[in-house]
Amino acid sequence: MSQSPFVSRPTPITNATQLQKPSGMPIHKYGRYEQVRIPDRTWPEQRITKAPRWLSTDLRDGNQALIDPMSPARKREMFDLLVRMGYKEIEVGFPSSGETDFAFVRSIIEEGAIPDDVTISVLTQAREDLIERTVESLVGAKRATVHLYNATAPTFRRVVFRGSKEQIKQIAVDGTRLVMEYAEKLLDERTVFGYQYSPEIFTDTELDFALEVCEAVCDVWQPGPGREIILNLPATVERSTPSTHADRFEWMSRNLTRREHICVSVHPHNDRGTAVAAAELAIMAGADRIEGCLFGQGERTGNVDLVTLGMNLFSQGVDPQIDFSQIDEIRRTSEYCNQMEVHPRHPYAGDLVYTAFSGSHQDAIKKGFDAMEADAAAQGKTVDDIEWAVPYLPIDPKDVGRSYEAVIRVNSQSGKGGIAYVLKNDHKLDLPRRMQIEFSKIIQQKTDTEGGEVTPAAIWSVFQDEYLPSPDDTAARWGRIQLRSGQTTSDTDGTDTLTVEAVVDGAETVLSGSGNGPISAFFAALQAIGVDARLLDYQEHTMSEGASAQAASYIECAIDGQVLWGIGIDANTTRASLKAVISAVNRSAR
């Protein structure tokens, strides 16, 4: 039958861009980033299969970005945390900047706080007096690196230093030579000494000039077998897409001479919000080492986040070689030292990152946990021995010291899956699906009425009030019937006769009935007190292992025209079933 030509139909959108209008913002003030021409780039085909070298710059770059810079005690707390986590290269300060940083470097050396396999790094500008003071701070250190930088980017050359390319390169060369001279003068054989150079800001510096300066520095340092140089290429201000950042690193890695003796280090900031991606792609493009801070601390939008980078590796089955197993302790210590909070949705570490409020998410997570248990049992293994595969949870929260208590949280947007998860995880009750639907509506009424979040304790309280009769010796009991005891006898023809002692409407009563099982017999017995009940579904499971294990029975009944679920919990399965029937019957009378 043809449709009426007068039926109104919506007009499809043929070009979504028609909806967008010019912003009116002054875009003419900003130029585009320079692209790198590498037609045969190789980094897109690479995968990260091992951890890079890590350097934490929390105590220098992160510390100088704080509203309230760390006290000596807080700096030591942060240093000890980094050591416990497994960082082997730690930038501990800018000792020529003032007495506080100089004294801290001296304290960790003189107090023997630096493990033999940890290399400390200190930063300096390329001025002789600052270099001398910097090297002086390292006397007696077992393993130490001086990190020298100077500005090479054209805006700095033109605006800040007003120098030519040749003059800027000479600053780097002279600074390198001075570091070597003062190391020779002030340090002895007790110190394994290294050198790091940064052309600042690499992401703004012309590639050919950045290469020229780095080669000139290497000509002075003379890297070779057993004599490494670290060339750190900082994105002090993030300028481009991570892909272009990777191109710059591949270009440098291809064109540096003596590459096998050079550690190429990446130091991203997060001005465009893509520091993590930029760091990962730079490693794919040939970088060997990443500098950053825990939780992305640092100037402006922060340095790259070492926690996210390390946990990204872990989530792909790559050992980050850093211990994140107690992520809450790491977060708390960092918050104490920095006096700044970690966002509740911060990747891997935030309070809410393993939490689902959405009903569909909760249902998928619950089913994922159930499937993991089933798969492990089928393989004769534990859940920890098979590949993790739970929807919406990229890692097992337990692996970073989180409990499962906060995985599912319930509010007005939640559904049956989340509520069922809380009951199973906290109370070992695996509700049948239709019972999940029934109880979720009860919780939904509560959240719609009261608003906000419903805690696991509140869910359990509502569940008990709705399904589980209180002990008969308390004033809080509810419902028509309280079970005292029951006894079943079976005839040779398969008929069961049940005798139940109970309290019915406050009076001691004996109920009797017969049927093809205890539940059927109990339904027959209930007829005597005017309860018309019919069994629709029955499920049960044990709640634990061992001789003292309890059973949970779930009964779906049609009672006087209502369809209701009941639950019974008891060490005896028959008694648990009778309690479940009573639970449903009592609910029908509420």
Buried (B, 14 or more C-beta within 10 A) or exposed (E): EEEEEEEEEEEEEEEEEEEEEEEEEEEEEEEEBBEBEBEEBEBEEBEBEEBBBBBBBBBBBBBBBBEEBBEEEBBBBBBEBBBEBBBBBBBBBBBBBEEBBBBBBBBBBEEEBBEEEBBBBBBBBBBEEBBBBBBBBBBBBBBBBBBBBBBBBBEBBEEEBEBEBEEBBBBBBBBBBBBBBBBEEBBEEEBEBBBBBBBBBBBBBEBEBBBBBBBBBBEBBEBEEEEBBBBBBBBBBBBBBBBBBBBBBBBBBBBBEBBEBBBBBBBBBBBBEBBBBBBBBBBBBBBBBBBBBBBBBBBEBBBBBBBBBBBBBBBEEBEBBBBBEBBEEBBEBBEBBBEBEBBEEBBBBBBEBBBBBBBBBBBBBBBBBBEBEEBBEEEEEEBEEEEBEBBBBBBBBBBBEBEBEBBBBBBBBBBBBBBBBBBBBBBBBBBBEBBBBBBBEBBBEBBEEEEEEBEBEBBBEBBBEBBBBBEEEEEEEBBBBBBEEBEBEEEEEEBBBBBBEBBBEEEEBEBBBBBEBBBBBBBBBBEEBEBEBEBBEBBBEEBEEEEEEBBBBBBBBBBBEEBBBBBBBBEEBBBBBBBBBBBBBBBBEE
